[in-house]
C-alpha cells in the first residue's frame, strides 16, 4: 500500500526570493480567475464547457513565463477539481474567483525528472528559483519519495512549505487486546473524559489569550486601513492567532500520540460539532478545544499502528444509560452532572457515558 505524508517547514527567503514568490502568487491567482472567467463566458455563449489551459495565455500575457509553469498547471487542476466538486456534491457551490485581500497566497509545484525538489543541508531546491534556506525541525526518511510542495505566505507574514511525500506501507501485524480499550466522552470544560475516569483538562488556549488579542485588535481598528502601521499591526494580530492555533495543535498531537501508544481500541461519539457550536452559546468553547481535529489526528495515528478507532452513533444514549444495568434515564437533564440509577448505582454523567461508549464499541467489533 502506498500512503502520503506531509512535512511542513518554515522558509527563510531573501528579498529577491520573496519578490519571486509574490509573482507566483499573483500569476496563479490571475490564471485561475482568467480561466474561470473564460469558462463562464464560453458557457453563456455556446452552452458547453471550455477546455482551456495556461499555455494558451502566455502569448497574450508574456509575464506568465517568469514563474514556474507547474504552478500554473496546478491552478488549472484546482479549477477542474472545483468544477468536479460542484457537479458531484449538492452542498458545494459554484467555483468562485480568488481575491487578493481575503484569499490565500500560495502555489503548488511538483517534483519531476526535469526539475527535482530536493533538500541539501539547510536549503531546499525548488523549480525555477533554486535553493532557499529553511528551518528543518525533523528529517524526511530516505525511503519517502517527494511528490509536490505547497509554498504559502501566511497572514502573519511567514513563508512555509508543505512537502507531500509518498511511501510504501504495510498494515502492522499487531495482536490487539480488548483489555486495552478506551471510551472517550466529549466534555466542554475538560475536552474529554475517558472510561477510566481521567479528565483530559486541555488548556483553553484561546480563552487565555483573549484579553491580549482584544487589545491588539482594538489597536488595529483605530488605524488607517492600507497604511504601513496598519499592515504591521495586522501581522501582529495574525501572529497571536497563529500562536494560539499552534499551541492547540501541538497539544492535540501529543495527547493523541500518548493514547495511540497506550491503547489498542479507542471509541468516541460521532458528534456533529459544527451544529453544537451553533447552539446553546457553545461556539467559542467548542471551537477553542478542536475536538474534531483531535478525532482525525487520533484516527490516523491509530491506523498507522495497526490499531482501531471507531465512532459510535451520535444518537446512542450514552449519558442516559446506566453502565451497570442498562436502564435508560429518559428524564436526565443536561445540567445534571451526577445521578443515581434505580439499581442503586451512582454515576458521574461523563464517566458513565465514556464507559457506555467503550462497551458499545467493543460489542460492535465482536
Residue frames relative to the residue before (quaternion, step in Angstrom):
aa qw qx qy qz dx dy dz
X 1.0000 0.0000 0.0000 0.0000 0.00 0.00 0.00
X 0.2541 -0.7547 0.5881 0.1414 3.55 -1.03 0.87
X 0.0710 -0.7996 0.5964 0.0034 3.57 -0.82 1.05
X 0.3486 -0.7201 0.5650 0.2017 3.54 -1.27 0.50
X 0.0109 0.7774 -0.6289 0.0057 3.52 -1.19 0.61
X 0.2536 -0.7831 0.5548 0.1209 3.56 -0.99 0.88
X 0.1452 -0.7529 0.6378 0.0719 3.52 -1.21 0.72
X 0.1438 -0.8132 0.5621 0.0452 3.57 -0.72 1.09
X 0.0064 -0.7973 0.6016 -0.0482 3.56 -0.85 1.05
X 0.4502 -0.6595 0.5257 0.2935 3.54 -1.29 0.37
X 0.3101 -0.7478 0.5638 0.1635 3.54 -0.93 0.99
X 0.1875 -0.7625 0.6110 0.1005 3.56 -1.22 0.65
X 0.0181 0.8557 -0.5164 0.0273 3.60 0.54 1.15
X 0.4944 -0.6039 0.5306 0.3306 3.54 -1.30 0.40
X 0.6956 -0.4523 0.3307 0.4497 3.58 -1.28 0.10
X 0.6437 0.5158 -0.3257 0.4621 3.59 1.01 -0.79
X 0.6631 0.4948 -0.3051 0.4715 3.59 1.02 -0.78
X 0.6055 0.5383 -0.3503 0.4699 3.59 1.11 -0.65
X 0.6343 0.5276 -0.3235 0.4634 3.57 1.04 -0.78
X 0.6434 0.5094 -0.3205 0.4731 3.57 1.02 -0.79
X 0.6408 0.5193 -0.3288 0.4600 3.59 0.95 -0.83
X 0.6323 0.5302 -0.3355 0.4545 3.58 0.99 -0.81
X 0.6326 0.5178 -0.3274 0.4737 3.58 1.05 -0.76
X 0.6515 0.5153 -0.3174 0.4574 3.59 0.95 -0.87
X 0.6488 0.5135 -0.3261 0.4573 3.58 0.90 -0.90
X 0.6927 0.4865 -0.2814 0.4520 3.57 0.89 -0.92
X 0.6683 0.5012 -0.3047 0.4576 3.59 0.94 -0.86
X 0.6425 0.5129 -0.3233 0.4686 3.58 0.99 -0.80
X 0.6546 0.4961 -0.3093 0.4792 3.57 0.95 -0.84
X 0.6548 0.5226 -0.3117 0.4484 3.59 0.98 -0.87
X 0.7049 0.4644 -0.2895 0.4512 3.61 0.76 -1.00
X 0.6055 0.5441 -0.3517 0.4621 3.59 1.10 -0.66
X 0.7036 0.4613 -0.2687 0.4689 3.59 0.83 -1.00
X 0.6596 0.5103 -0.3208 0.4490 3.60 0.96 -0.84
X 0.6606 0.4941 -0.3126 0.4709 3.60 0.94 -0.83
X 0.6418 0.5136 -0.3200 0.4711 3.58 1.02 -0.78
X 0.6477 0.5232 -0.3115 0.4580 3.58 0.97 -0.88
X 0.6761 0.4866 -0.2932 0.4693 3.59 0.95 -0.88
X 0.6191 0.5346 -0.3458 0.4597 3.59 1.06 -0.69
X 0.6576 0.5079 -0.3119 0.4608 3.58 0.96 -0.89
X 0.6743 0.4961 -0.2976 0.4589 3.58 0.90 -0.95
X 0.6521 0.5141 -0.3173 0.4580 3.59 0.99 -0.86
X 0.6612 0.5070 -0.3184 0.4521 3.60 0.93 -0.82
X 0.6441 0.5220 -0.3250 0.4550 3.59 1.01 -0.79
X 0.7180 0.4552 -0.2509 0.4629 3.59 1.04 -0.78
X 0.8232 0.2418 -0.0910 0.5056 3.58 0.87 -0.97
X 0.4308 -0.7377 0.4370 0.2817 3.61 1.21 -0.31
X 0.7132 0.3593 -0.2848 0.5303 3.61 1.15 0.39
X 0.6501 -0.5522 0.3760 0.3621 3.53 -1.33 0.26
X 0.3030 -0.7231 0.5939 0.1806 3.55 -1.11 0.82
X 0.1782 -0.7785 0.5950 0.0900 3.59 -0.79 1.03
X 0.0871 0.8160 -0.5578 0.1243 3.55 0.10 1.35
X 0.2244 -0.7652 0.5939 0.1064 3.57 -1.27 0.50
X 0.6378 -0.5403 0.3774 0.3987 3.61 -1.16 0.44
X 0.6000 0.5937 -0.3678 0.3902 3.61 1.04 -0.71
X 0.6135 0.5811 -0.3442 0.4093 3.60 1.12 -0.61
X 0.7152 0.4637 -0.2444 0.4624 3.58 1.19 -0.49
X 0.5265 0.6842 -0.4017 0.3056 3.60 1.19 -0.28
X 0.6201 0.5229 -0.3588 0.4619 3.61 1.10 -0.49
X 0.6827 0.4707 -0.2797 0.4838 3.57 1.00 -0.79
X 0.7807 0.1664 -0.0764 0.5975 3.57 1.10 -0.78
X 0.1679 -0.8496 0.4913 0.0929 3.63 0.30 1.23
X 0.5867 0.5929 -0.3800 0.3997 3.61 1.13 -0.45
X 0.5129 0.6223 -0.4302 0.4057 3.60 1.24 -0.12
X 0.6069 0.5732 -0.3497 0.4253 3.60 1.21 -0.45
X 0.5789 0.6155 -0.3706 0.3856 3.60 1.23 -0.29
X 0.7260 0.3999 -0.2360 0.5072 3.59 1.18 -0.38
X 0.7080 -0.4563 0.3420 0.4166 3.54 -1.35 0.20
X 0.4202 -0.7251 0.4875 0.2449 3.59 -0.67 1.10
X 0.5949 0.5746 -0.3655 0.4270 3.60 1.13 -0.57
X 0.6055 0.5550 -0.3505 0.4500 3.58 1.11 -0.66
X 0.6642 0.4912 -0.3013 0.4762 3.60 1.00 -0.81
X 0.6389 0.5208 -0.3255 0.4633 3.58 1.02 -0.79
X 0.6543 0.5030 -0.3155 0.4684 3.58 1.03 -0.74
X 0.5836 0.5492 -0.3724 0.4680 3.60 1.13 -0.54
X 0.6289 0.5256 -0.3234 0.4729 3.57 1.06 -0.78
X 0.6634 0.4988 -0.3034 0.4680 3.60 0.94 -0.87
X 0.6427 0.5193 -0.3237 0.4610 3.58 1.03 -0.75
X 0.6366 0.5075 -0.3276 0.4795 3.59 1.06 -0.69
X 0.6363 0.5164 -0.3259 0.4714 3.59 1.01 -0.79
X 0.6453 0.5153 -0.3169 0.4665 3.58 1.01 -0.82
X 0.6284 0.5344 -0.3337 0.4562 3.59 1.05 -0.75
X 0.6513 0.4943 -0.3113 0.4843 3.59 1.03 -0.77
X 0.6397 0.5325 -0.3248 0.4491 3.58 0.97 -0.85
X 0.6615 0.4945 -0.3045 0.4746 3.58 0.95 -0.88
X 0.6314 0.5423 -0.3341 0.4422 3.58 1.02 -0.76
X 0.7273 0.4346 -0.2466 0.4704 3.59 0.89 -0.91
X 0.7436 0.4376 -0.2283 0.4510 3.60 1.06 -0.68
X 0.7695 0.2863 -0.1579 0.5486 3.58 1.18 -0.45
X 0.4587 -0.7229 0.4519 0.2506 3.56 -0.76 1.06
X 0.7269 0.4614 -0.2477 0.4443 3.58 1.00 -0.78
X 0.6021 0.5493 -0.3595 0.4544 3.60 1.27 0.01
X 0.3742 -0.7611 0.4925 0.1951 3.57 -0.77 1.06
X 0.6891 -0.4540 0.3647 0.4313 3.52 -1.37 0.08
X 0.6149 -0.5646 0.3892 0.3894 3.64 -1.05 0.70
X 0.2378 -0.7856 0.5624 0.1001 3.55 -0.95 0.96
X 0.5506 -0.5894 0.4761 0.3504 3.52 -1.26 0.44
X 0.4192 -0.6935 0.5308 0.2481 3.54 -1.13 0.71
X 0.2324 -0.7854 0.5625 0.1128 3.57 -0.91 0.94
X 0.5478 -0.6396 0.4386 0.3137 3.53 -1.13 0.66
X 0.7248 0.4651 -0.2584 0.4376 3.59 0.91 -0.89
X 0.8124 0.2818 -0.1345 0.4925 3.57 0.76 -1.02
X 0.6121 0.5777 -0.3533 0.4084 3.61 1.24 -0.18
X 0.6051 -0.5402 0.4364 0.3894 3.56 -1.33 0.11
X 0.2819 -0.7111 0.6155 0.1899 3.54 -1.20 0.66
X 0.3556 0.7227 -0.5140 0.2951 3.58 -0.19 1.26
X 0.0035 0.7568 -0.6490 -0.0771 3.50 -1.38 0.16
X 0.3273 -0.7422 0.5616 0.1633 3.54 -1.24 0.59
X 0.0460 -0.7782 0.6262 0.0161 3.54 -0.99 0.90
X 0.3531 -0.7645 0.5142 0.1626 3.55 -1.23 0.48
X 0.4157 -0.6542 0.5735 0.2651 3.49 -1.33 0.47
X 0.1476 0.7802 -0.5980 0.1092 3.58 -0.79 0.99
X 0.7240 -0.4622 0.3026 0.4129 3.53 -1.29 0.07
X 0.6357 0.5417 -0.3292 0.4406 3.58 1.18 -0.55
X 0.8033 0.0099 0.0507 0.5933 3.56 0.84 -0.99
X 0.1547 -0.8437 0.5113 0.0528 3.55 -0.09 1.29
X 0.3415 -0.6645 0.6185 0.2432 3.51 -1.29 0.56
X 0.1617 0.8022 -0.5576 0.1396 3.57 -0.58 1.07
X 0.3717 -0.7129 0.5598 0.2006 3.52 -1.27 0.56
X 0.0292 0.7723 -0.6327 0.0477 3.54 -0.94 0.98
X 0.8315 -0.0591 -0.0070 0.5523 3.54 -0.44 1.24
X 0.7778 -0.2824 0.2488 0.5034 3.54 -0.75 -1.12
X 0.6480 0.4819 -0.3165 0.4977 3.57 1.23 0.41
X 0.2027 -0.7492 0.6168 0.1312 3.53 -1.27 0.47
X 0.3234 -0.7587 0.5403 0.1667 3.55 -0.94 0.94
X 0.0782 -0.7868 0.6122 0.0068 3.55 -0.92 1.04
X 0.6093 -0.5644 0.3967 0.3909 3.60 -1.11 0.58
X 0.8396 0.2407 -0.2076 0.4405 3.52 -1.22 0.76
X 0.7882 0.3340 -0.1646 0.4899 3.60 0.96 -0.82
X 0.4426 -0.7107 0.4452 0.3175 3.60 1.12 -0.54
X 0.7906 -0.3270 0.2420 0.4576 3.54 -1.21 -0.62
X 0.0611 -0.7709 0.6340 -0.0047 3.54 -1.08 0.93
X 0.4477 -0.6779 0.5079 0.2864 3.58 -0.93 0.84
X 0.0512 0.7930 -0.6054 0.0449 3.55 -1.11 0.70
X 0.4568 -0.6601 0.5277 0.2778 3.53 -1.33 0.34
X 0.0860 -0.8121 0.5772 0.0014 3.56 -0.41 1.25
X 0.1446 -0.8334 0.5310 0.0509 3.57 -0.18 1.29
X 0.7879 0.0814 -0.0951 0.6029 3.61 1.24 -0.10
X 0.5023 -0.6768 0.4667 0.2680 3.52 -1.16 0.71
X 0.3667 -0.6735 0.5914 0.2494 3.54 -1.19 0.63
X 0.4763 -0.6895 0.4530 0.3043 3.65 -0.63 1.03
X 0.5803 -0.6201 0.4118 0.3302 3.56 -1.07 0.74
X 0.6498 0.5266 -0.3184 0.4461 3.58 1.13 -0.59
X 0.5838 0.5688 -0.3767 0.4402 3.61 1.26 -0.20
X 0.2479 -0.7716 0.5739 0.1173 3.58 -0.99 0.90
X 0.3805 -0.7341 0.5194 0.2159 3.58 -0.74 1.08
X 0.1816 -0.8048 0.5605 0.0709 3.58 -0.84 1.01
X 0.7958 -0.1407 0.1413 0.5717 3.58 0.82 -0.94
X 0.1940 -0.7661 0.6006 0.1216 3.54 -1.32 0.11
X 0.2013 -0.7501 0.6196 0.1138 3.55 -1.12 0.79
X 0.1463 -0.7731 0.6140 0.0620 3.56 -0.72 1.12
X 0.0210 0.8278 -0.5542 0.0847 3.57 -0.71 1.07
X 0.2531 -0.7139 0.6321 0.1638 3.53 -1.21 0.69
X 0.2990 -0.7799 0.5257 0.1611 3.58 -0.50 1.20
X 0.6464 -0.5121 0.3797 0.4192 3.61 -1.21 0.33
X 0.6455 0.5241 -0.3185 0.4551 3.59 1.19 -0.49
X 0.5709 -0.6328 0.3646 0.3751 3.60 1.29 0.02
X 0.5490 0.6016 -0.4014 0.4191 3.59 1.24 0.31
X 0.3187 -0.7253 0.5810 0.1865 3.55 -1.08 0.83
X 0.0180 -0.7990 0.6007 -0.0212 3.57 -0.83 1.01
X 0.1734 -0.7515 0.6241 0.1248 3.52 -1.31 0.42
X 0.1516 -0.7658 0.6214 0.0668 3.57 -0.91 1.00
X 0.1551 -0.8098 0.5643 0.0420 3.55 -0.43 1.27
X 0.2102 -0.7759 0.5867 0.0981 3.56 -0.71 1.11
X 0.0494 -0.7987 0.5995 -0.0158 3.56 -0.78 1.08
X 0.1957 -0.7421 0.6203 0.1618 3.53 -1.34 0.24
X 0.0133 -0.7988 0.6010 -0.0255 3.54 -1.13 0.66
X 0.5187 -0.6211 0.4913 0.3221 3.54 -1.25 0.48
X 0.0132 0.8169 -0.5714 0.0778 3.55 -0.75 1.07
X 0.1141 -0.7678 0.6277 0.0592 3.53 -1.12 0.78
X 0.5567 -0.6053 0.4475 0.3513 3.55 -1.08 0.75
X 0.4431 -0.7028 0.4804 0.2810 3.62 -0.69 1.03
X 0.3851 -0.7031 0.5534 0.2261 3.53 -1.03 0.84
X 0.1405 0.8092 -0.5440 0.1720 3.55 0.15 1.36
X 0.3303 -0.7191 0.5759 0.2051 3.56 -0.98 0.86
X 0.2089 -0.8190 0.5275 0.0850 3.55 -0.38 1.29
X 0.2004 -0.7745 0.5930 0.0911 3.52 -1.14 0.77
X 0.4273 -0.7070 0.5039 0.2521 3.56 -0.89 0.94
X 0.5371 0.6043 -0.4079 0.4241 3.56 1.25 -0.20
X 0.7043 0.3922 -0.2450 0.5386 3.56 1.25 -0.45
X 0.3682 0.7032 -0.5063 0.3371 3.56 0.79 1.14
X 0.0826 -0.8015 0.5922 -0.0004 3.55 -1.09 0.77
X 0.1913 -0.7559 0.6160 0.1121 3.55 -1.05 0.84
X 0.1542 -0.7910 0.5884 0.0654 3.57 -0.98 0.87
X 0.1251 -0.7774 0.6139 0.0569 3.56 -0.83 1.03
X 0.4446 -0.7094 0.4817 0.2590 3.58 -0.72 1.10
X 0.0011 -0.7922 0.6082 -0.0490 3.55 -0.95 0.97
X 0.4606 -0.7009 0.4701 0.2749 3.59 -0.74 1.03
X 0.7510 0.3924 -0.2638 0.4610 3.65 0.66 -0.90
X 0.7858 0.3424 -0.1627 0.4887 3.62 1.05 -0.74
X 0.4869 -0.6428 0.4214 0.4148 3.60 1.33 -0.10
X 0.7169 -0.3039 0.1682 0.6045 3.58 0.81 -0.99
X 0.2155 -0.7080 0.6512 0.1680 3.51 -1.39 0.36
X 0.2593 -0.7995 0.5193 0.1548 3.60 -0.71 0.99
X 0.6987 -0.5080 0.3290 0.3813 3.54 -1.33 0.26
X 0.6341 0.4925 -0.3393 0.4902 3.58 1.28 -0.04
X 0.5809 -0.6201 0.3503 0.3940 3.56 1.31 0.12
X 0.5104 0.6429 -0.4212 0.3857 3.58 1.27 0.17
X 0.2326 -0.7679 0.5854 0.1160 3.56 -0.93 0.97
X 0.4799 -0.7066 0.4421 0.2737 3.55 -0.81 1.03
X 0.0639 -0.8414 0.5302 0.0827 3.60 1.05 -0.83
X 0.0311 0.8187 -0.5659 0.0920 3.53 0.64 1.20
X 0.4961 -0.6392 0.4856 0.3310 3.63 -0.95 0.79
X 0.3722 -0.7106 0.5500 0.2322 3.57 -1.02 0.79
X 0.2029 -0.8476 0.4790 0.1045 3.54 0.31 1.33
X 0.6874 0.4728 -0.2998 0.4626 3.58 0.89 -0.87
X 0.6401 0.5299 -0.3265 0.4505 3.58 0.93 -0.86
X 0.6715 0.5068 -0.2961 0.4523 3.57 0.99 -0.86
X 0.7391 0.3891 -0.2191 0.5043 3.59 1.10 -0.68
X 0.4136 0.7622 -0.4381 0.2368 3.59 1.30 -0.13
X 0.6576 0.5201 -0.3210 0.4404 3.61 0.91 -0.85
X 0.6730 0.4805 -0.2966 0.4777 3.59 0.94 -0.88
X 0.6343 0.5272 -0.3296 0.4595 3.57 1.03 -0.78
X 0.6491 0.5180 -0.3189 0.4568 3.57 0.95 -0.86
X 0.6454 0.5250 -0.3221 0.4517 3.59 0.99 -0.81
X 0.6838 0.4768 -0.2858 0.4726 3.58 0.93 -0.90
X 0.6613 0.5044 -0.3086 0.4616 3.58 1.03 -0.73
X 0.5957 0.5418 -0.3622 0.4695 3.60 1.14 -0.55
X 0.6291 0.5238 -0.3296 0.4704 3.57 1.03 -0.81
X 0.6579 0.5206 -0.3080 0.4486 3.57 0.97 -0.89
X 0.6622 0.5355 -0.3105 0.4223 3.59 0.94 -0.85
X 0.6901 0.4799 -0.2735 0.4676 3.60 1.18 -0.51
X 0.6114 0.5662 -0.3456 0.4314 3.59 1.28 -0.12
X 0.5533 -0.6103 0.4564 0.3363 3.54 -1.22 0.50
X 0.4400 -0.7135 0.4833 0.2526 3.54 -0.66 1.14
X 0.7766 0.3140 -0.2575 0.4816 3.54 -0.90 1.01
X 0.5743 0.5898 -0.3878 0.4147 3.61 1.21 -0.24
X 0.6592 -0.5102 0.3704 0.4098 3.57 -1.28 0.31
X 0.6578 0.5035 -0.3090 0.4673 3.59 0.98 -0.80
X 0.6077 0.5464 -0.3489 0.4588 3.57 1.09 -0.70
X 0.6686 0.5012 -0.3040 0.4576 3.60 0.92 -0.89
X 0.6397 0.5182 -0.3259 0.4647 3.59 1.01 -0.80
X 0.6868 0.4699 -0.2864 0.4748 3.57 0.91 -0.88
X 0.6051 0.5517 -0.3545 0.4514 3.60 1.05 -0.70
X 0.6713 0.4783 -0.2973 0.4818 3.58 0.95 -0.83
X 0.6115 0.5433 -0.3540 0.4534 3.59 1.09 -0.66
X 0.6494 0.4953 -0.3106 0.4864 3.60 0.99 -0.81
X 0.6556 0.5174 -0.3119 0.4530 3.58 0.95 -0.88
X 0.6406 0.5223 -0.3314 0.4550 3.60 1.02 -0.74
X 0.6385 0.5149 -0.3339 0.4644 3.58 1.03 -0.70
X 0.6448 0.4995 -0.3204 0.4817 3.58 0.99 -0.79
X 0.6495 0.5147 -0.3187 0.4601 3.58 0.98 -0.83
X 0.6261 0.5386 -0.3377 0.4515 3.60 1.04 -0.74
X 0.6427 0.5102 -0.3205 0.4731 3.58 0.98 -0.84
X 0.6704 0.4992 -0.2991 0.4603 3.59 0.90 -0.92
X 0.6665 0.5025 -0.3056 0.4582 3.60 0.97 -0.81
X 0.6268 0.5251 -0.3353 0.4678 3.59 1.03 -0.75
X 0.6539 0.5108 -0.3080 0.4655 3.56 0.97 -0.90
X 0.6806 0.4937 -0.2959 0.4534 3.59 0.86 -0.96
X 0.6267 0.5353 -0.3353 0.4563 3.59 1.02 -0.78
X 0.6626 0.4982 -0.3069 0.4675 3.58 0.93 -0.88
X 0.6551 0.5196 -0.3167 0.4478 3.60 0.93 -0.86
X 0.6593 0.5021 -0.3131 0.4638 3.59 0.95 -0.82
X 0.6746 0.4962 -0.3054 0.4533 3.60 0.90 -0.86
X 0.6792 0.4763 -0.3035 0.4687 3.59 0.92 -0.86
X 0.6587 0.5020 -0.3193 0.4606 3.62 0.94 -0.80
X 0.6286 0.5222 -0.3403 0.4651 3.61 1.04 -0.70
X 0.6352 0.5325 -0.3275 0.4535 3.57 0.99 -0.82
X 0.6835 0.4752 -0.2911 0.4714 3.60 0.91 -0.90
X 0.6839 0.4893 -0.2990 0.4512 3.60 0.91 -0.86
X 0.6276 0.5156 -0.3400 0.4741 3.61 1.15 -0.44
X 0.7645 0.4200 -0.2023 0.4452 3.60 0.96 -0.86
X 0.7917 0.2869 -0.1419 0.5203 3.61 1.08 -0.58
X 0.4070 -0.7131 0.5274 0.2185 3.55 -1.20 0.68
X 0.7758 0.1633 -0.0847 0.6036 3.59 1.15 -0.65
X 0.0123 0.7725 -0.6347 0.0157 3.57 -0.96 0.89
X 0.0911 -0.8047 0.5867 0.0018 3.56 -0.84 1.07
X 0.0054 0.7797 -0.6258 0.0216 3.57 -1.04 0.86
X 0.5441 -0.5936 0.4745 0.3556 3.56 -1.31 0.28
X 0.4170 -0.6949 0.5323 0.2447 3.56 -1.11 0.74
X 0.0423 0.8412 -0.5335 0.0769 3.55 0.57 1.21
X 0.3690 -0.6729 0.5898 0.2513 3.55 -1.20 0.61
X 0.1910 -0.8364 0.5060 0.0889 3.56 0.09 1.31
X 0.5793 0.5830 -0.3753 0.4286 3.59 1.15 -0.54
X 0.6818 0.4576 -0.2815 0.4965 3.58 0.94 -0.86
X 0.6178 0.5499 -0.3425 0.4457 3.58 1.06 -0.73
X 0.6531 0.5255 -0.3097 0.4487 3.57 1.04 -0.82
X 0.6899 0.4843 -0.2754 0.4622 3.59 1.15 -0.60
X 0.7227 0.4263 -0.2371 0.4896 3.59 1.23 -0.30
X 0.8573 0.1921 -0.1281 0.4601 3.53 -1.32 0.48
X 0.5529 -0.6459 0.3817 0.3625 3.61 1.14 0.60
X 0.4057 0.7240 -0.4613 0.3139 3.58 1.08 0.77
X 0.3656 0.7959 -0.4481 0.1794 3.60 1.27 -0.11
X 0.7143 0.4568 -0.2763 0.4524 3.57 0.70 -1.05
X 0.6785 0.4922 -0.2959 0.4581 3.59 0.92 -0.87
X 0.6583 0.5140 -0.3064 0.4567 3.58 1.00 -0.85
X 0.7023 0.4564 -0.2692 0.4753 3.57 0.91 -0.90
X 0.6044 0.5798 -0.3574 0.4133 3.58 1.15 -0.53
X 0.7472 0.4307 -0.2537 0.4380 3.61 0.89 -0.80
X 0.3014 -0.8045 0.4829 0.1696 3.63 1.15 -0.32
X 0.1666 0.8247 -0.5267 0.1216 3.60 0.95 0.81
X 0.6012 0.5624 -0.3612 0.4380 3.59 1.09 -0.62
X 0.6498 0.4927 -0.3055 0.4917 3.58 0.99 -0.82
X 0.6195 0.5553 -0.3345 0.4426 3.57 1.05 -0.80
X 0.6481 0.5177 -0.3260 0.4536 3.62 0.94 -0.82
X 0.6600 0.5011 -0.3137 0.4636 3.59 0.97 -0.83
X 0.6618 0.5031 -0.3090 0.4620 3.59 0.91 -0.89
X 0.6663 0.5036 -0.2976 0.4624 3.56 0.92 -0.93
X 0.6306 0.5529 -0.3336 0.4305 3.59 0.99 -0.81
X 0.7352 0.4134 -0.2674 0.4659 3.61 0.75 -0.94
X 0.6081 0.5381 -0.3672 0.4537 3.62 1.10 -0.51
X 0.6550 0.4860 -0.3121 0.4872 3.59 1.00 -0.74
X 0.6346 0.5348 -0.3260 0.4527 3.59 1.00 -0.81
X 0.6513 0.5186 -0.3197 0.4524 3.59 0.95 -0.82
X 0.7070 0.4326 -0.2488 0.5011 3.59 1.15 -0.58
X 0.5240 -0.6551 0.4006 0.3686 3.58 1.27 0.08
X 0.5230 0.6354 -0.4013 0.4020 3.56 1.23 0.46
X 0.5179 -0.6778 0.4590 0.2484 3.57 -1.33 0.18
X 0.0396 -0.7432 0.6678 0.0114 3.53 -1.06 0.95
X 0.0216 0.8245 -0.5603 0.0762 3.58 -0.69 1.05
X 0.2766 -0.7478 0.5836 0.1540 3.55 -1.05 0.89
X 0.3080 -0.7437 0.5721 0.1573 3.54 -1.02 0.92
X 0.6250 -0.5577 0.3920 0.3804 3.57 -1.09 0.75
X 0.4889 -0.7002 0.4423 0.2739 3.57 -0.84 1.03
X 0.6586 0.5027 -0.3122 0.4648 3.61 1.21 -0.41
X 0.4488 0.6705 -0.4714 0.3560 3.60 1.22 0.03
X 0.3800 -0.7637 0.4743 0.2175 3.65 -0.67 1.08
X 0.0345 -0.8574 0.5134 0.0058 3.56 0.61 1.11
X 0.7003 0.4637 -0.2783 0.4661 3.61 0.99 -0.79
X 0.7330 0.4518 -0.2346 0.4511 3.58 1.03 -0.79
X 0.6301 0.5360 -0.3357 0.4507 3.59 1.25 -0.27
X 0.4093 -0.6863 0.5455 0.2527 3.56 -0.99 0.85
X 0.3826 -0.7515 0.4933 0.2132 3.58 -0.71 1.06
X 0.6282 0.5392 -0.3319 0.4522 3.59 1.29 -0.20
X 0.8351 0.1572 -0.0523 0.5246 3.60 0.75 -1.05
X 0.4996 -0.6850 0.4116 0.3343 3.62 1.22 -0.27
X 0.4399 0.6951 -0.4624 0.3309 3.60 1.25 0.10
X 0.3469 -0.7377 0.5469 0.1905 3.58 -1.15 0.71
X 0.2177 -0.7537 0.6095 0.1144 3.56 -0.84 1.03
X 0.1733 -0.8495 0.4920 0.0782 3.57 0.24 1.30
X 0.6994 0.4747 -0.2770 0.4569 3.61 1.13 -0.48
X 0.3862 0.7423 -0.4766 0.2698 3.61 1.23 0.22
X 0.2768 -0.7757 0.5497 0.1394 3.58 -0.68 1.12
X 0.6312 -0.5594 0.3848 0.3750 3.56 -1.21 0.54
X 0.6808 0.5010 -0.2947 0.4457 3.60 1.02 -0.75
X 0.5828 0.5813 -0.3737 0.4275 3.61 1.23 -0.32
X 0.1659 -0.8286 0.5315 0.0586 3.57 -0.46 1.21
X 0.7682 0.1641 -0.1189 0.6073 3.61 1.24 -0.35
X 0.0646 0.7957 -0.5999 0.0527 3.55 -1.08 0.70
X 0.3288 -0.7338 0.5677 0.1767 3.54 -1.30 0.49
X 0.3727 -0.7419 0.5208 0.1985 3.56 -0.82 1.06
X 0.6609 -0.5028 0.3857 0.4020 3.57 -1.31 0.31
X 0.6485 0.5208 -0.3233 0.4513 3.58 1.16 -0.57
X 0.6053 -0.5879 0.3437 0.4122 3.59 1.28 -0.08
X 0.5337 0.6272 -0.4101 0.3919 3.60 1.24 -0.15
X 0.2374 -0.7626 0.5898 0.1197 3.56 -0.91 0.99
X 0.1195 -0.8387 0.5313 0.0021 3.57 -0.73 1.10
X 0.3166 -0.6223 0.6727 0.2448 3.46 -1.35 0.56
X 0.5459 -0.6740 0.3773 0.3246 3.58 -0.64 1.11
X 0.7276 0.4510 -0.2556 0.4493 3.61 0.74 -1.03
X 0.6643 0.4959 -0.3122 0.4640 3.58 0.92 -0.86
X 0.6332 0.5256 -0.3253 0.4658 3.57 1.01 -0.82
X 0.6524 0.5118 -0.3161 0.4610 3.60 0.98 -0.84
X 0.6515 0.5184 -0.3156 0.4552 3.58 0.98 -0.83
X 0.6361 0.5178 -0.3246 0.4711 3.59 1.03 -0.78
X 0.6552 0.5053 -0.3090 0.4689 3.59 0.98 -0.83
X 0.6260 0.5271 -0.3331 0.4684 3.58 1.03 -0.76
X 0.6485 0.5072 -0.3150 0.4721 3.57 0.96 -0.83
X 0.6820 0.5019 -0.3010 0.4387 3.61 0.85 -0.95
X 0.6915 0.4514 -0.2979 0.4789 3.61 0.88 -0.85
X 0.6021 0.5555 -0.3572 0.4487 3.58 1.12 -0.57
X 0.6608 0.4945 -0.3008 0.4778 3.56 0.96 -0.87
X 0.6520 0.5112 -0.3255 0.4557 3.59 1.01 -0.72
X 0.6419 0.5348 -0.3261 0.4422 3.60 1.12 -0.61
X 0.6974 0.4468 -0.2825 0.4839 3.60 1.06 -0.64
X 0.5676 -0.6385 0.3706 0.3643 3.60 1.26 -0.03
